[in-house]
Structure formats: C-alpha cells, structure tokens
C-alpha cells in the first residue's frame, strides 16, 4: 500500500458568529483539507486549521508544508506506519498543523485498510464524550446570553474565555456562574493573557466567591514555564498547560518544572495522533489527566481528536465544540452532536462519507 500522492485544498467556511479570545478574533474559518492516496486506489483525508498566533502557521504555509511532506513520503509503504510517521515528523521542523493533517489522513487510510474505525485501530473502544461549550470573550451581557443559550442547549460544562483585564475577568466569571447556576461547571482559559500575579488574583477571587470552576488553562505566556509553576504552587485550582505544550519534549519539560496539573492535547499543536499518543503516555506515567481540545476547526480534524480520546482513558476532559461554530462542514460524516454529546461513527477510518477532496 504505497503512497502515490498527497494533495491539499484551501477552504474558507462561514461561521455562526464572530469568535473572540485573548489572542484573536475571527469571523470566518480558514481550513486546509488533505488527501493521501495509494496506488491501490485507497485514500484517507485529514485537515489543518491555520492559527498564526498559536502555531505560527498560515493557510499558505500549510499548503507549502504539505507539498514538501508529499515529496518526502511519496513511494513509502503506508503499511510501515512507524517508518512513515518518523519520516513525516523528521522531514521538517515545526509545521505541526500541516503534519497533523497528513497524520490523520494516514490513520484514516490505515484503519480503512483493516476495515476498522480509527479508535478500534488504536485499540480503543466506544466511549461517551461530553464536550464543553466555549464562551468567547465579549461584553458581559453578550457572554451572559451565550451562557444561557449553551445551558438551554444541554451543556453542563462551559469553557469561559478570559485573559484581558483580570478585574473585568473576575466580574465576568461571577456573572457567568450566576447565569449558569450551581449545576454547571466552568473551565477558564486565559490564552496566556495574565501575568502570574494576575492569575493568582483571579484564582483567589474564584475561591473567595466559591465559583464552580474546574480548572484554569494556560494562565500565563507560553514560554513562562516558571511563571506557570509559580501559579500552580500557590492555588488549589488545577492548572492545565495548553500553548506551552506542543511536543512530548514540552510535556517532559513542564512536568520537570512542576508547572501543570494536566495537559491540553491539540492535534494542531503536536503534529497529529502519532505524537499525541506519546504525550498521553507521558501524562499517564506521571499520573496527571489530559484534556483533548481543538483550535477553531471543522469536523474533519475534530473527528480525529475524538477517535484519539476513545483510545486514551487518560483523556478525561473534552473540548470538542469547534464544529458547532461553523455554518457548514467540508465533508459528511465523521462525527455528529446530540446536545453536548459527541457521537462517533463506527464506519471504517474516521467515518467520513466523502473520502476524496
């Protein structure tokens, strides 16, 4: 089953509404679809979401990187997955999203070749995945409405984007907690927006007001591992690493510094399922849990993340709501949503009804 070609195509998809975080504001979704074809007529698809402020990748750079990867992998036997994945990860530095798109297309292909769903190919089993719903940064009235709508739609966990002014963020969180009610848990994501002392001020306010907050995600700059360790050592609120965590090496570095209580694994950051499995293994060995998250992505790459979650029990939190922000999806199948429940297909591969771009 030799790799004959790897093709890519850029898309622009409309979103339901503008999405805002401490790092960016977007009103449409740029996306790159990737297809790996073999000489036997089999194919697999994957996708990448450009996010220049997080991964450093743009649509143009992803397209160029996929072209380079295609040249490196052409002619290789996909039935030698370790060799192919090592070549994929070693053929260029960085470019995690481009690598992730090819990676998931390869897993789609390999699982199809054995007539298994990807989670079965990874020795996983069906699992209930309950995603949170993300509430983007906005004025308090807008966030209150978004919060009410999410609860009405059946979401019991809300991920609140913060990270601008800590005092305003505290007011936001108090308001969101009141609107959501005592039975709805909150997760807060500062997207690197605070200093360590500001993060502690917010954590202290959460404790003082007895807010139902499960965890604090990436409170400080991605490079400030010491600052994140400072925050973690001075609050009982679990601190999760996101933008600080791209690779298995990053995972070891974060653990060595005592900087996180958990990892947020995103395929766009780490380069796909192959490396995500390594990060999950490190977390399991260290006795810490993981969250599976996503950038602003379509159902293509989020389906891959969901299949990974079904194969890794150490992944205990699910942030897989990104496709719900899109007005349409580039391909059919993959995953469906029943309220907050993410439903996987057990069809071969990633379960897409369209297997070509």
C-alpha positions, -999 to 999 in steps of 0.1 A, spaced: 0 0 0 24 26 -13 18 63 -11 11 77 -45 3 113 -38 -7 138 -11 -29 166 -22 -43 197 -3 -70 222 -9 -77 255 10 -112 264 21 -130 293 37 -161 285 57 -186 309 72 -190 308 110 -222 312 131 -208 342 149 -175 360 155 -153 341 180 -131 361 203 -102 351 227 -74 369 243 -53 361 213 -75 367 183 -110 374 168 -122 355 138 -155 358 118 -147 331 92 -128 298 93 -98 291 71 -91 254 66 -69 231 46 -81 196 35 -55 169 28 -59 136 10 -34 108 10 -38 84 -20 -22 50 -26 -15 31 -57 -43 6 -48 -70 34 -51 -74 37 -13 -73 72 3 -75 89 36 -84 125 45 -73 149 72 -74 186 78 -55 216 93 -66 249 108 -41 278 104 -36 298 136 -7 322 132 -8 335 167 -6 300 182 12 276 159 28 302 136 11 286 106 -10 303 79 -30 288 51 -1 294 27 25 279 49 4 248 55 -2 243 18 36 247 12 45 223 40 21 196 28 37 199 -7 71 193 9 58 164 30 43 149 -1 77 148 -18 92 132 12 66 105 17 58 96 -19 66 60 -26 67 49 10 48 19 22 19 30 44 19 -5 59 51 5 76 35 32 98 64 37 122 87 44 92 62 67 76 54 87 108 91 90 117 97 104 82 67 127 85 79 142 118 116 143 108 113 158 73 109 194 85 110 214 118 77 226 132 47 229 110 26 209 134 -8 216 118 4 205 83 19 174 98 -13 168 118 -34 169 86 -12 143 69 -10 122 101 -48 119 105 -52 112 68 -27 83 72 -46 70 102 -78 72 83 -62 52 55 -46 26 77 -78 20 97 -98 17 64 -73 -9 52 -82 -31 82 -119 -22 80 -118 -7 115 -127 27 129 -96 47 139 -104 43 176 -105 5 170 -73 6 151 -58 24 182 -71 -5 204 -98 18 219 -135 12 225 -167 33 222 -169 59 249 -193 87 259 -176 121 250 -194 151 266 -179 183 253 -179 217 269 -192 247 251 -168 277 247 -180 312 256 -158 337 238 -147 370 253 -172 398 248 -192 423 269 -208 408 300 -244 410 285 -233 391 253 -214 365 273 -245 361 296 -267 354 267 -242 329 252 -240 312 285 -278 310 288 -281 296 253 -255 269 260 -272 258 292 -305 257 273 -289 235 247 -279 210 273 -243 219 280 -233 212 316 -197 224 313 -188 259 299 -153 270 289 -151 307 296 -126 327 276 -108 353 297 -74 369 298 -78 406 292 -82 427 324 -82 404 355 -107 426 374 -131 425 344 -124 388 341 -134 383 377 -167 402 371 -173 380 340 -168 348 359 -191 358 388 -217 368 363 -213 336 343 -216 315 374 -248 332 384 -263 328 350 -252 292 346 -264 281 380 -248 257 405 -251 226 384 -230 239 356 -192 237 359 -169 263 344 -134 260 329 -115 292 324 -90 297 296 -68 328 297 -49 320 265 -17 334 280 -34 367 289 -23 372 325 9 377 344 15 351 372 3 375 399 -28 384 379 -36 348 376 -33 343 413 -56 373 419 -83 356 397 -78 323 414 -82 339 448 -114 355 437 -127 322 424 -121 307 458 -135 336 477 -167 336 457 -169 298 458 -173 296 420 -177 262 404 -146 263 384 -129 230 374 -96 242 361 -75 272 348 -60 268 314 -28 285 302 -29 315 326 5 329 315 27 333 284 36 300 267 73 304 273 68 313 310 71 278 325 85 292 358 55 316 359 30 288 354 48 267 381 45 298 404 8 299 398 3 262 403 22 261 436 0 289 451 -35 278 442 -56 247 446 -72 253 413 -58 228 387 -36 245 361 -36 230 326 -9 236 300 -21 245 265 1 268 244 31 257 264 26 221 252 34 213 216 56 182 218 64 152 240 96 171 249 75 200 261 54 176 282 86 163 300 98 199 305 65 210 320 64 180 344 101 186 354 92 222 364 61 212 383 42 237 361 9 219 354 -17 196 368 -29 185 334 -22 187 297 -45 201 269 -36 180 238 -44 195 205 -35 177 172 -28 210 155 0 218 180 16 184 184 15 172 148 -12 146 149 -23 114 166 12 98 165 27 124 188 -5 129 208 -2 92 218 33 99 232 21 129 252 -8 109 266 16 81 276 38 106 294 8 121 313 -4 86 323 30 77 335 31 109 356 -4 103 369 -19 135 355 -51 138 334 -54 153 299 -80 173 280 -85 169 243 -90 202 226 -90 219 193 -84 252 176 -112 266 155 -115 236 133 -140 216 112 -154 181 119 -126 166 99 -98 171 124 -121 172 154 -132 137 145 -96 126 146 -93 141 181 -125 123 192 -112 89 180 -80 95 199 -100 103 231 -117 69 227 -83 52 227 -68 70 257 -86 68 291 -61 94 305 -80 119 284 -108 129 308 -119 163 296 -133 171 262 -133 204 244 -145 194 210 -172 220 202 -154 238 174 -175 224 145 -206 238 162 -193 273 154 -193 265 116 -223 270 94 -213 240 73 -187 212 72 -164 204 43 -173 167 42 -201 145 55 -200 120 84 -172 117 109 -189 130 140 -224 142 150 -236 161 180 -265 153 203 -265 184 225 -232 182 243 -226 146 233 -200 139 206 -211 108 186 -186 89 165 -192 68 135 -180 32 137 -175 31 99 -140 24 87 -114 51 92 -126 84 106 -160 76 93 -164 103 66 -190 97 39 -167 116 14 -132 101 10 -118 125 -16 -112 162 -17 
